[in-house]
Amino acid sequence: MKILVSSINFHPDHSGIALYATDLPVYLAERGQDVTMVTGFPYYPNWKKRREDRGKLFGSGEYKGVKVLRGYLYVPEKPNTIKRVLHEASFTLFALLNFLKAGRHESIVIVSPPLLLGLVGVVFKALWRAQLVVHIQDLQPDAALSLGMVKRNFLIELLIKLEAFIYRRASWIATITDSMKENLRQKGVPEEKLAVYYNWIDVADVSTFGSESSPGKFLSKHPSARGKFTVAYAGNIGVKQGVEVLVELAEASRSYEDVHYFIIGEGSKRPQLEDYARDKGLENVSFLPFLPQERYFEMLQDIDVSFISQKPGAGDVFFPSKLLGIMAMRKPLLTSADPGSELSTVISNANCGLVSAPHDSASLLRNLASLREDAGLREALGERGYQHVKAYDRERVLSKFLARIFRWNSHVGS
C-alpha cells in the first residue's frame, strides 16, 4: 500500500512528537509499505535550522526505507503566538506543494499538531479518494485555552470550527490517551471514528542499552552531583510543563546537602527559571541543553529519580512522551500533576512513582524525602514501571495501527 505520512517534525528532530512522527513511517516501511514522509527541514527542539538548510525551499532524501520530501518552514528564534501561527502556516503551504509532488497515495496519515495540516489532508483525501487518518498528539486549541496561552477570541473560534471540519472529514482519528478520546467524543466525533493508540517504545532496545552501557558516563561530566541523590527533568521547558515546580523544590530542600537537581532542555520558560535559581543562590541545580538520544539514556541510567510535571489544566490535552523511556529504564518518578489527569492515572495504575498535586509543595517535599531515604522503594517503583511499559511496546501498538489502516481500505474497496 502507498501511504503518505506528514508531520512538521521528523528525524533528525529528536524530542517529543518528532520521535513518534519519525518511527511511525519507519515501522510502516519495515512492514513492506511504500511510504512517503512530507515534512519540514529539521529545527526542533532547538528552534534553529541547520546551516545547510537555510534558504532552501525544498529537499528530498531517504531515511530507513522512507522517501522524505521536505519543504520550507519559517522558524522564529523566539516563538510567540503570532510567530507560531506563521511557522505552522509556512509549513502547511509547502506541505501542500509536496503532496502534489508525491503523487497519489491510498492512505494519508496526518500527525497533529499543526492543526492546519489537517486541511491539506482533507483536500488530498478528496483528490486521491484516499483514506485520511488524523493522528492527534496534542489537542492544540484546547491546550492553548486551558493553559491561558490565548484568550477565547475570533482566531480560537475559527480554529475550533476548523478542527471540527477536519474531524468530520477524516476517515478515522487516532489519539494517544483515553482522555483525549473522551474529549473528542464530547465534541461530537462518532465513537466508530475514534481509536486510541498509545505512544510506544521499543522496550527491548532501551533495556539492551541499559544492560550493555557502562554506568557513570553522565555523572562523570558533572562532579558537583557525583555521590549525591540526583533528580532530573529532561524535555521542553515551556508553559505546559510547569517545570518551575522543580526549582521551587530545589529551594525548599536546601537543607538536603546530598541532593542535586538537573533541568535539561530548552524552551520559553528556561531563562525565567535560570534567573530564579540565580537570584535564590541555588547551587543544587544544574541547567543543561537538550541531550542527543544516547546521552539522554546515559543520563537516565545514572540518576536516581526522574521528575515530570504538568501545568494545572493540561492533563487531558497533551501527554508527556518522555514517560515511556523513563519507565523502560526502570527509573522511579517524582511527579507534579492534576489528580485524575492522564499522567497521574498512568503512574498510579503502574505504581511506578509518587504523585503530588500542582502547588502542593509540602506533598512534593515529602515524596522527595521518601525516595531519597528508601532505596528499596526506588527499586520497586522502577521495576513496576518497567513491567507496565511493556503494554506500550512498539510492535504491539503499531501492528494494531497498521491493521486498522488495512481494514479501512479493505472495507471501502469491498
C-alpha positions in Angstrom: 0.0 0.0 0.0 1.2 3.6 -0.7 1.0 5.5 2.5 1.8 9.2 2.9 2.6 10.4 6.4 3.0 14.1 7.1 4.4 15.9 10.2 6.1 19.2 10.9 8.8 17.2 12.8 10.9 14.3 11.5 14.4 12.9 12.0 16.9 14.4 12.9 14.5 16.3 15.1 14.7 14.3 18.3 12.3 15.3 21.1 8.6 15.0 21.8 6.3 14.4 18.8 9.3 14.1 16.5 10.2 10.7 17.9 6.9 9.2 17.0 6.4 11.1 13.7 9.8 9.5 12.7 9.2 6.0 13.9 5.7 5.6 12.6 6.6 5.8 8.9 9.8 3.8 9.5 7.7 1.0 11.0 5.2 1.1 8.1 8.2 0.8 5.6 9.6 -2.1 7.6 6.3 -3.9 7.1 6.6 -3.6 3.4 4.5 -0.5 2.7 5.5 2.2 0.1 5.9 5.2 2.4 6.5 8.8 1.8 7.1 11.4 4.5 6.2 15.0 3.9 7.8 17.2 6.5 9.8 20.4 7.1 13.6 21.0 7.5 14.8 20.0 10.9 14.8 22.6 13.6 13.5 21.0 16.9 14.0 21.1 19.8 16.4 24.0 19.5 14.2 26.1 17.3 17.1 26.6 14.9 17.6 25.3 11.4 20.9 23.7 10.3 23.2 26.0 8.4 22.9 23.9 5.3 19.1 24.2 5.2 18.8 27.9 5.5 17.2 29.4 2.4 16.1 26.1 0.9 12.5 25.8 -0.3 12.5 22.0 -1.0 14.6 19.0 -0.3 14.4 15.2 -0.7 16.1 12.1 0.6 15.5 8.7 2.1 15.6 7.5 5.7 15.3 3.9 6.7 13.3 3.0 3.7 11.0 6.1 3.8 11.1 8.6 1.0 11.4 12.0 2.5 10.1 15.3 1.0 11.0 18.4 2.9 9.6 21.9 2.4 10.4 25.4 3.7 9.1 26.5 7.1 9.7 29.7 9.0 11.5 29.1 12.3 11.4 32.1 14.7 14.2 32.5 17.2 11.8 33.4 20.0 8.4 31.7 19.3 5.3 33.5 20.5 1.6 33.0 19.5 1.8 35.0 16.2 5.1 33.6 15.2 3.9 30.1 15.8 0.9 30.7 13.6 3.3 31.9 10.8 5.6 29.0 11.5 2.8 26.4 11.1 1.2 28.2 8.1 4.5 28.3 6.2 4.9 24.6 6.8 1.4 23.8 5.7 1.8 25.7 2.4 4.9 23.9 1.4 3.5 20.6 2.6 0.6 21.1 0.2 3.1 21.5 -2.6 5.0 18.4 -1.6 1.7 16.4 -1.5 1.4 17.4 -5.2 4.9 16.3 -5.9 4.4 13.0 -4.0 1.5 11.9 -6.3 -1.5 9.8 -5.4 -1.3 7.6 -2.2 -4.0 5.3 -1.0 -3.7 6.4 2.6 -2.8 9.7 4.3 -1.7 9.9 7.9 -1.6 13.5 9.3 0.2 14.0 12.6 -1.4 16.8 14.5 -0.5 19.5 15.6 -0.2 21.6 13.5 -4.0 21.7 13.1 -3.7 23.5 9.7 -2.0 20.4 8.2 -5.3 18.6 8.5 -6.8 20.9 5.9 -4.2 19.6 3.4 -5.2 16.1 4.3 -8.9 16.8 3.7 -8.1 18.3 0.2 -6.0 15.3 -0.9 -8.4 12.8 0.6 -10.9 14.1 -1.9 -8.5 14.4 -4.8 -7.0 11.0 -4.3 -10.1 9.2 -2.9 -7.8 8.1 -0.1 -8.1 7.1 3.5 -7.4 10.0 5.9 -6.1 9.3 9.4 -5.6 12.2 11.8 -3.1 11.1 14.4 -3.6 13.5 17.3 -0.6 14.0 19.6 -1.8 17.3 21.2 -5.3 18.9 21.2 -3.9 22.3 20.1 -6.8 24.7 20.7 -7.7 23.1 24.0 -4.2 23.2 25.2 -3.8 26.9 24.4 -7.0 27.8 26.1 -6.6 25.6 29.2 -3.1 26.9 29.9 -4.1 30.6 29.4 -1.7 31.0 26.4 -4.5 32.6 24.5 -7.9 34.0 25.2 -11.1 32.8 23.6 -11.3 35.1 20.6 -12.2 35.1 16.9 -9.0 33.2 16.0 -9.6 30.5 18.5 -13.3 30.2 17.5 -12.1 29.8 13.9 -9.6 27.1 14.9 -12.3 25.2 16.8 -14.5 25.3 13.7 -11.6 24.2 11.6 -10.9 21.3 14.0 -14.5 20.1 13.8 -14.4 20.4 9.9 -11.3 18.2 9.7 -12.6 15.6 12.2 -15.9 15.3 10.2 -14.0 14.6 7.0 -11.3 12.3 8.4 -11.8 8.6 7.7 -10.8 7.9 11.4 -9.0 9.6 14.2 -6.2 8.2 16.4 -5.4 9.7 19.8 -2.7 8.8 22.3 -4.8 8.8 25.5 -8.2 7.7 26.7 -8.9 11.3 28.0 -8.2 12.7 24.5 -10.6 10.2 23.0 -13.3 11.3 25.6 -12.6 14.9 24.7 -13.3 14.2 21.1 -16.4 12.2 21.8 -17.8 15.1 23.8 -17.1 17.3 20.8 -19.4 15.1 18.7 -16.9 12.8 17.0 -18.7 9.4 16.5 -17.3 6.5 18.5 -16.7 4.4 15.4 -14.2 7.0 14.1 -12.1 7.1 17.3 -9.2 4.8 18.3 -6.6 5.0 21.0 -3.0 4.0 20.1 -0.7 4.9 23.0 2.7 6.3 22.2 5.1 3.5 22.0 8.7 2.5 22.8 10.9 -0.4 21.8 11.3 -1.8 25.3 13.9 -4.4 24.3 16.0 -1.8 22.6 16.0 0.5 25.6 16.6 -2.4 28.0 19.5 -3.6 26.0 21.1 -0.1 26.2 20.6 -0.2 29.9 22.3 -3.6 30.3 25.2 -3.0 27.9 26.1 0.6 28.6 28.6 1.3 31.5 27.1 3.5 34.2 28.7 6.7 35.3 29.3 8.4 31.9 26.8 11.2 32.5 27.7 12.0 36.1 31.4 11.8 35.3 30.9 15.1 33.5 29.2 16.7 36.5 31.4 16.4 39.5 29.1 18.6 41.6 26.5 15.9 41.5 28.7 12.8 42.0 27.9 10.8 45.1 24.7 12.7 45.6 21.0 11.8 45.3 20.1 13.1 41.8 16.7 14.2 40.4 16.4 15.2 36.7 13.9 16.7 34.4 14.6 16.4 30.7 12.4 17.9 27.9 10.7 21.0 26.8 10.7 23.9 29.3 7.6 25.7 28.3 4.2 26.8 29.7 2.6 23.3 29.6 5.4 21.6 31.6 5.3 23.6 34.8 9.0 22.9 35.5 9.2 25.9 37.8 7.9 23.5 40.5 11.2 21.7 40.4 13.2 24.9 41.0 10.9 25.7 43.9 11.5 22.2 45.3 15.3 22.7 45.0 14.9 25.9 47.1 12.7 24.1 49.6 15.2 21.2 50.0 18.3 23.3 50.5 18.9 21.5 53.8 19.4 18.2 51.9 23.0 18.8 51.0 23.3 15.4 49.4 20.6 16.2 46.7 21.3 17.7 43.3 18.8 18.6 40.5 19.2 18.7 36.7 17.0 20.6 34.4 17.8 19.6 30.9 16.3 21.1 27.7 15.2 24.4 26.2 12.0 26.4 26.0 10.3 29.7 26.6 10.4 29.4 30.4 14.1 28.4 30.8 15.5 31.9 31.1 13.0 32.7 33.8 13.9 29.6 35.7 17.6 30.2 35.4 17.1 33.8 36.7 15.1 32.5 39.7 17.7 29.9 40.6 20.4 32.6 40.3 18.5 35.1 42.4 18.0 32.5 45.1 21.6 31.4 45.0 20.7 27.7 44.3 23.8 25.7 43.9 22.0 22.4 43.9 20.5 22.9 40.4 22.3 22.4 37.0 20.8 23.6 33.7 21.9 21.7 30.6 20.9 21.8 26.9 18.9 19.1 25.2 20.8 15.8 25.1 21.1 13.6 22.0 19.3 10.3 22.4 22.3 8.2 23.5 23.4 10.9 26.1 19.7 11.1 27.3 19.7 7.4 28.1 23.1 7.7 29.8 21.6 10.4 32.0 18.6 8.1 32.8 21.0 5.3 33.7 22.9 7.5 36.2 20.2 9.5 38.0 18.2 8.2 41.0 14.8 9.8 40.2 13.2 11.3 37.1 10.9 14.3 37.5 7.8 15.1 35.4 5.3 17.9 35.8 2.3 19.3 34.1 0.7 22.7 34.5 -2.7 22.6 36.1 -5.5 22.0 33.5 -3.1 20.5 30.9 -3.7 16.8 31.7 -6.3 15.9 29.2 -5.0 17.7 26.1 -1.4 16.5 25.8 0.7 13.7 27.3 4.5 13.7 28.1 6.1 11.3 25.6 9.2 11.0 27.7 7.4 8.9 30.3 7.8 5.7 28.4 11.6 5.8 28.2 11.9 6.6 31.9 9.8 3.6 32.7 11.7 1.3 30.3 14.9 2.4 32.1 13.4 1.3 35.5 13.6 4.8 36.9 11.1 5.9 39.7 9.1 9.0 39.1 8.6 12.1 41.1 5.6 13.9 39.6 3.5 17.0 40.0 0.2 16.8 38.1 -3.5 17.2 38.5 -5.2 14.3 40.3 -7.2 12.4 37.7 -5.1 13.6 34.8 -3.9 11.0 32.3 -0.4 11.3 33.6 -1.4 10.8 37.2 -3.6 7.9 36.2 -0.9 6.1 34.3 1.6 6.5 37.1 -0.9 5.4 39.8 -2.1 2.4 37.8 1.5 1.3 37.2 2.5 2.2 40.8 5.8 3.4 39.4 6.1 6.8 41.1 4.9 9.3 43.7 2.5 12.0 42.6 1.7 15.4 44.1 -1.0 17.8 43.1 0.3 21.1 41.5 1.3 23.7 44.0 1.2 21.1 46.9 4.8 21.8 47.8 4.6 20.1 51.1 3.5 16.8 49.5 6.2 17.1 46.8 8.9 17.6 49.5 7.6 14.6 51.5 7.7 12.5 48.3 11.2 13.6 47.6 12.2 12.6 51.1 10.6 9.2 50.8 12.5 8.5 47.6 15.8 9.8 48.9 15.6 7.7 52.1 14.4 4.4 50.7 16.4 2.7 48.0 14.1 -0.3 48.2 11.1 1.9 47.3 13.0 3.4 44.4 13.9 -0.1 43.1 10.3 -1.4 43.5 8.8 1.6 41.7 11.3 1.3 38.8 10.7 -2.4 38.3 6.9 -1.9 38.3 7.3 0.9 35.7 9.3 -1.5 33.5 6.7 -4.2 33.7 3.9 -1.8 32.9 5.6 -0.2 29.9 5.5 -3.5 28.1 1.9 -2.7 27.2 3.3 0.2 25.1 5.8 -1.9 23.2 6.4 -0.7 19.6 5.3 -3.9 17.8 2.2 -4.3 20.0 1.0 -0.7 19.3 2.0 -0.1 15.7 0.9 -3.5 14.4 -2.7 -2.6 15.5 -2.4 0.8 13.9 -1.4 -0.7 10.6 -4.1 -3.3 10.8 -6.7 -0.6 11.1 -5.4 1.1 8.1 -5.7 -2.1 6.1 -9.2 -2.9 7.5 -10.5 0.6 6.4 -9.1 0.2 2.9 -10.4 -3.3 2.6 -13.9 -2.2 3.8 -14.0 0.7 1.3 -12.8 -1.4 -1.5 -15.2 -4.2 -1.0 
